[in-house]
Amino acid sequence: MLSTTAAAAVVMGMVIGAGIFRTPQLVAQSLGGEGALMMAWALGGVFALIGALCYAELSAAYPDTGGDYRFLREAFGGDAAWLFAWSRFAVIFSASGALLAFVGIDYLAELVPMDTLTRAAVAGGMVILLTALNLRGVQTGTRAQIAMVAMDVAALLALGAAALWLAHQGIAPQQVATVAAAPVTLAAFGQSMVFIMLAYGGFNDASTLSAEVRTPADMTRALLGGMVLITALYMIANWAYVRGLGMAGLAGSEAPAAALMARAFGPAGETVIVICVAIAAFSVLNALIIVGGRTLYTAAEDEPALAALAQWDQSKGVPRAAILVQTAVELALIAWGAASGRGFATMVDYLSPIYWLFLTMSGLAVVILRRRQPEVERPYKVPLYPVLPLIFAAACAGVLYSSVIYVGWSGCLISFGMLALGFIVRSGLRLSVKR
């Protein structure tokens, strides 16, 4: 069984990725003002914490290795649950895992130059290494996760230390030529929330561990404690960016963390943060391997044609076959990503509307299941029900709308075309069983 610390490490590892080291630049470009930027990040933290409260109730009432898959199946039926699992396996988890492997290697390439083929080979090797660690057992995978999350936390605290050091030295933010900031519009704020909520996203996937923690209270503590710490760390990081670089410097820097550390501590500081960002990317990749195989395993239990994937290694406590299949897809996507370049990352961006669609549905599931299944024991209940679940669902729906606007018609066609393909795949699987 998993400890609260291990579960919290997965929560934090799923959320703290390379995003917090890159996203603040995009938010600064959208909002322009320090007050608006800090308020937006604080608001994102509040929404994420409300979401964690909702998932704490769902995880305690329906502990299952499928996480969202189980919640959606109970609330909306098997088709919705299948489409969730399909979107996770086919693109969101597998493609994100492959992309994160590239992100980690790209940062390391700042220290050790590599050509495209070498980067792809090292990225594939990292996926294989983390998969091997997780196949050794859930305890091995989570121990690696705890170590990497500790590095993530240290990196974010180091940004705060860098800003404090600059203040102690009396060094003001860099003066960067810029035009006067335009008033913040609702559209600009909505676009900034897309970036911010993506940086906070991922906590929901830790619910796949709800059947493996010692008690429901452990999962609740992991979700809530993890998100409180993440929100605090994100606020520290953004304060540090603004204090050390200024709003104009932040908006103009593609690598604000590296720029801040270089300004405070020179090349050595920049080297340290580059390594930490790479580790942050690998931390999310490891968490994806931990939770992704569990979603596929649970979906396979409901599909006779996928019975070979519904195998649980009792001695190691992992869904071995499902993890291996997901790894194979990630390796194939790494090979494709090496050839396609930016188009690969764009495809992952285009699928963000699907992510927010299912998160909205999970928020509504709290209300639906309270009404439909009042007899189910709920060791933990969301406070201020139904206000908080509805606020979370509305916030996710708002980000869904903004993400649809952001990706445009072509992105929507890809997003919802993938869902339609999921229906076709499921029909084909069921026809193969009937034959």
C-alpha positions in Angstrom: 0.0 0.0 0.0 1.1 3.6 -0.7 1.9 6.1 2.0 0.4 9.7 2.0 3.9 11.0 1.1 4.1 8.7 -2.0 0.6 9.7 -3.2 1.3 13.4 -2.6 4.6 13.0 -4.6 2.5 11.7 -7.5 0.1 14.6 -7.2 2.9 17.1 -7.2 4.8 15.3 -9.8 1.8 15.3 -12.2 1.4 19.1 -11.7 4.9 20.6 -11.4 6.4 20.1 -14.8 8.3 22.3 -17.2 5.2 24.5 -17.4 5.9 26.7 -14.4 9.4 27.4 -15.9 7.8 28.6 -19.2 4.2 29.5 -18.8 4.7 32.7 -16.7 6.2 34.4 -19.8 3.0 33.7 -21.8 0.8 35.0 -18.9 2.9 38.1 -18.6 2.4 38.8 -22.3 -1.4 38.4 -22.0 -1.9 40.5 -18.8 1.0 43.0 -18.7 0.6 44.1 -15.1 2.1 42.6 -12.0 -1.1 42.8 -9.9 -3.1 41.1 -12.6 -0.5 38.4 -13.0 -0.3 37.5 -9.3 -4.1 37.6 -9.0 -4.5 35.3 -12.0 -2.1 32.7 -10.5 -3.7 33.0 -7.1 -7.2 32.4 -8.7 -5.8 29.4 -10.6 -4.6 28.0 -7.3 -8.0 28.5 -5.7 -9.7 26.7 -8.6 -7.2 23.9 -8.5 -7.7 23.5 -4.7 -11.5 23.4 -5.2 -10.9 20.7 -7.8 -8.8 18.8 -5.3 -11.7 18.9 -2.8 -14.0 17.5 -5.5 -11.6 14.7 -6.3 -11.0 13.9 -2.7 -14.7 13.1 -2.3 -14.8 11.1 -5.5 -11.6 9.2 -4.7 -12.8 8.4 -1.2 -16.3 7.2 -2.3 -15.1 5.3 -5.4 -11.6 4.1 -4.8 -10.5 2.6 -8.1 -7.4 2.2 -10.3 -9.3 3.9 -13.1 -9.7 7.2 -11.3 -11.7 9.5 -13.6 -12.7 6.5 -15.7 -14.7 5.1 -12.8 -16.2 8.4 -11.8 -17.4 9.2 -15.4 -18.7 5.6 -15.9 -20.8 5.9 -12.7 -22.1 9.4 -13.6 -22.4 9.4 -17.4 -22.2 5.8 -18.5 -19.7 3.5 -20.3 -19.4 5.5 -23.5 -18.2 8.6 -21.8 -15.8 6.6 -19.7 -14.4 4.8 -22.8 -13.8 8.1 -24.6 -12.0 9.4 -21.5 -9.7 6.3 -21.5 -9.3 6.5 -25.3 -8.2 10.2 -25.2 -5.8 9.5 -22.3 -4.2 6.5 -23.9 -4.2 7.5 -27.6 -2.8 10.9 -27.3 -2.9 12.9 -24.0 -0.8 10.5 -21.9 1.2 8.8 -24.6 1.9 12.0 -26.6 2.5 14.1 -23.5 4.9 11.5 -22.2 6.9 11.5 -25.4 6.9 15.3 -25.6 8.1 15.6 -22.0 10.9 13.2 -22.7 12.0 15.6 -25.5 11.6 18.6 -23.2 13.8 17.1 -20.6 16.5 16.1 -23.2 16.2 19.6 -24.9 17.1 21.2 -21.6 20.0 18.8 -21.0 21.2 19.6 -24.6 21.9 23.1 -23.3 24.7 21.6 -21.4 25.7 18.7 -23.7 24.9 19.5 -27.4 23.1 16.7 -29.2 21.8 16.3 -32.8 18.2 15.4 -33.5 18.8 11.6 -33.7 20.8 11.6 -30.5 18.1 13.5 -28.7 15.4 11.0 -29.8 17.6 8.1 -28.7 18.2 9.6 -25.3 14.6 10.5 -24.9 13.6 6.9 -25.7 16.2 5.6 -23.3 14.7 7.8 -20.5 11.2 6.4 -21.2 12.6 2.8 -21.1 14.5 3.5 -17.9 11.5 5.0 -16.1 9.3 2.2 -17.3 11.8 -0.4 -16.0 11.8 1.3 -12.6 8.0 1.2 -12.5 7.8 -2.4 -13.6 10.0 -3.3 -10.6 7.1 -2.3 -8.4 4.9 0.5 -7.4 7.2 1.3 -4.4 10.2 1.6 -6.7 8.3 4.0 -9.0 7.0 6.1 -6.2 10.4 6.3 -4.5 11.9 7.7 -7.7 8.9 10.1 -7.8 9.6 11.4 -4.3 13.2 12.1 -5.2 12.4 14.0 -8.4 9.6 16.0 -6.7 12.1 17.0 -4.0 14.2 18.4 -6.8 11.2 20.3 -8.2 10.5 21.9 -4.9 14.1 22.8 -4.4 14.2 24.5 -7.8 11.2 26.6 -7.2 12.5 27.7 -3.8 15.8 28.5 -5.4 14.0 31.0 -7.6 12.7 32.7 -4.5 16.2 32.7 -3.0 17.5 34.3 -6.2 15.0 37.1 -6.1 15.8 37.7 -2.4 19.5 37.7 -3.1 19.0 40.3 -5.9 17.0 42.4 -3.5 19.6 42.1 -0.8 22.3 43.3 -3.3 20.1 46.2 -4.2 19.9 45.1 -7.8 16.7 46.3 -9.5 14.8 44.4 -12.2 16.3 44.8 -15.6 15.1 47.7 -17.6 13.7 46.4 -20.9 12.3 48.7 -23.5 8.5 48.1 -23.8 5.3 49.9 -24.7 2.7 50.8 -22.2 0.6 47.8 -21.1 -2.9 47.7 -22.6 -5.9 47.3 -20.3 -6.6 43.7 -19.4 -9.5 42.4 -21.4 -11.8 39.5 -20.6 -10.4 37.6 -23.6 -6.8 38.2 -22.5 -7.6 37.1 -19.0 -9.3 34.0 -20.3 -6.3 33.2 -22.5 -4.0 33.6 -19.5 -6.1 31.2 -17.5 -5.7 28.5 -20.2 -1.9 28.7 -19.6 -2.2 28.9 -15.8 -4.7 26.1 -15.4 -2.6 23.9 -17.6 0.3 24.6 -15.2 -2.0 23.6 -12.3 -3.5 20.6 -14.2 -2.8 16.9 -13.6 -3.8 16.6 -9.9 -6.9 14.7 -11.0 -4.9 11.8 -12.4 -3.5 10.9 -9.0 -7.0 9.6 -8.2 -5.9 6.4 -10.0 -4.0 5.6 -6.8 -7.1 5.8 -4.6 -7.4 2.0 -4.4 -3.7 1.6 -3.4 -3.5 4.1 -0.5 -3.9 2.8 3.1 -7.1 4.8 3.9 -9.4 7.2 2.0 -8.1 9.9 4.4 -4.5 9.4 3.0 -5.7 10.2 -0.5 -7.6 13.3 0.8 -4.5 14.5 2.6 -2.3 13.8 -0.5 -4.6 15.8 -2.9 -5.2 18.7 -0.6 -1.7 18.9 0.9 -0.1 18.6 -2.5 -2.2 21.3 -4.1 -1.7 23.7 -1.2 2.1 23.3 -1.5 2.0 23.7 -5.3 0.0 26.9 -5.1 2.4 28.3 -2.5 5.4 27.3 -4.7 3.9 28.8 -7.8 3.2 32.1 -6.1 6.8 32.2 -4.9 8.1 31.5 -8.4 6.0 34.2 -10.0 6.9 36.7 -7.4 10.5 35.8 -8.0 10.2 36.2 -11.8 8.6 39.7 -11.4 11.0 40.8 -8.7 14.1 39.6 -10.5 13.3 40.3 -14.1 10.4 42.8 -14.1 7.2 42.4 -16.0 8.8 43.4 -19.3 11.8 41.1 -18.7 9.5 38.2 -17.9 7.3 38.8 -20.9 10.4 38.9 -23.2 12.2 35.8 -21.8 11.6 32.3 -23.2 13.4 30.8 -20.3 12.7 33.1 -17.3 14.0 30.6 -14.7 17.3 30.4 -16.4 17.4 34.2 -16.9 16.7 34.8 -13.2 19.2 32.3 -11.9 21.9 33.6 -14.3 21.3 37.1 -13.1 21.5 36.2 -9.5 24.2 33.5 -9.5 25.9 33.6 -12.9 26.5 30.6 -15.2 26.5 28.2 -12.3 23.0 29.2 -11.3 21.8 28.8 -14.9 23.3 25.4 -15.1 21.6 24.2 -11.9 18.2 25.4 -13.0 18.5 23.8 -16.5 19.2 20.5 -14.8 16.2 21.0 -12.4 13.8 21.8 -15.3 14.9 18.6 -17.1 14.2 16.7 -13.9 10.8 18.4 -13.6 9.9 17.1 -17.1 11.1 13.6 -16.2 9.1 13.8 -13.0 5.9 14.3 -14.9 6.9 11.6 -17.3 7.4 9.2 -14.4 4.0 10.1 -13.0 2.4 9.6 -16.4 3.8 6.1 -16.5 2.5 5.4 -12.9 -1.1 6.6 -13.6 -1.5 6.0 -17.3 -1.2 2.3 -17.3 -3.8 2.1 -14.5 -6.4 3.9 -16.7 -5.7 1.6 -19.6 -5.9 -1.4 -17.3 -9.3 -0.4 -15.9 -10.7 0.3 -19.3 -9.5 -3.0 -20.6 -11.4 -4.8 -17.8 -14.6 -3.5 -19.5 -13.6 -4.5 -23.0 -13.4 -8.2 -23.7 -11.2 -7.6 -26.8 -8.6 -6.0 -24.5 -8.5 -8.7 -21.9 -4.8 -9.2 -22.4 -4.3 -5.7 -21.0 -6.4 -6.3 -17.9 -3.6 -8.2 -16.2 -2.4 -7.1 -12.8 1.1 -8.2 -11.5 0.2 -9.0 -7.9 3.8 -9.5 -6.8 4.8 -6.0 -8.1 1.5 -4.2 -7.7 1.5 -2.8 -11.3 -0.5 -3.3 -14.5 2.5 -4.7 -16.4 0.9 -5.3 -19.8 -0.9 -1.9 -19.8 2.3 -0.1 -18.9 4.3 -1.9 -21.6 1.7 -1.0 -24.3 1.7 2.6 -23.3 5.5 2.6 -23.4 5.5 1.1 -26.9 3.2 3.9 -28.1 5.4 6.6 -26.4 8.5 5.2 -28.1 6.7 5.2 -31.5 5.6 8.8 -30.9 9.2 9.8 -30.0 10.3 8.4 -33.4 7.5 10.4 -35.1 8.3 13.5 -33.0 11.9 13.4 -34.1 10.8 13.6 -37.7 7.9 16.0 -37.4 9.3 18.7 -35.1 6.9 21.4 -33.9 3.8 19.7 -35.5 4.1 17.0 -32.7 3.9 19.6 -29.9 1.1 21.4 -31.7 -1.0 18.2 -31.7 -0.7 17.9 -28.0 -1.8 21.6 -27.6 -4.8 21.0 -29.8 -6.0 18.3 -27.5 -6.3 20.5 -24.4 -10.1 21.1 -25.1 -10.6 17.4 -24.5 -8.8 17.5 -21.2 -11.0 20.4 -20.0 -14.2 18.7 -21.3 -13.6 15.6 -19.1 -12.5 17.7 -16.1 -15.8 19.7 -16.4 -17.7 16.4 -16.5 -15.9 15.1 -13.4 -16.8 18.2 -11.5 -20.4 17.7 -12.4 -20.1 14.0 -11.4 -19.8 15.1 -7.8 -23.3 16.5 -7.9 -24.8 13.8 -10.1 -23.5 11.0 -8.0 -24.6 12.6 -4.7 -28.2 12.7 -6.1 -28.1 9.3 -7.9 -26.3 7.2 -5.4 -26.9 8.8 -1.9 -26.4 5.4 -0.3 -22.7 5.2 -1.2 -20.5 5.8 1.8 -18.5 9.1 1.5 -15.7 9.2 4.0 -15.0 12.7 2.8 -17.5 15.2 1.5 -16.8 18.5 -0.3 -17.7 21.4 1.9 -20.2 24.0 0.8 -21.9 21.5 -1.5 -23.1 22.0 -4.2 -21.5 25.4 -4.5 -17.9 24.3 -4.8 -18.4 21.5 -7.3 -20.4 23.8 -9.5 -17.7 26.5 -9.2 -15.1 24.0 -10.3 -17.2 22.7 -13.2 -17.9 26.3 -14.3 -14.2 27.2 -14.1 -13.3 24.2 -16.2 -16.0 25.0 -18.7 -14.6 28.6 -18.9 -11.1 27.3 -19.6 -12.6 24.8 -22.1 -14.2 27.7 -24.0 -11.0 29.8 -23.9 -9.0 26.8 -25.1 -11.4 26.3 -28.0 -10.9 29.9 -29.0 -7.1 29.5 -28.5 -6.7 26.5 -30.7 -9.2 27.6 -33.4 -11.2 25.6 -35.8 -8.4 23.3 -36.9 -7.6 22.4 -33.3 -11.2 21.7 -32.6 -11.4 19.4 -35.6 -8.4 17.5 -34.3 -9.7 17.4 -30.7 -13.2 16.2 -31.4 -12.1 14.1 -34.4 -10.0 12.1 -32.0 -13.1 11.5 -29.8 -15.1 10.4 -32.9 -12.2 8.0 -33.7 -12.6 6.6 -30.2 -16.2 5.6 -31.0 -15.0 3.8 -34.2 -12.3 1.9 -32.3 -14.7 0.8 -29.6 -17.2 -0.4 -32.2 -14.4 -2.3 -34.0 -13.3 -4.0 -30.7 -16.8 -5.1 -30.0 -17.4 -6.5 -33.5 -14.2 -8.5 -33.2 -15.5 -10.2 -30.0 -18.9 -11.0 -31.6 -17.1 -12.8 -34.5 
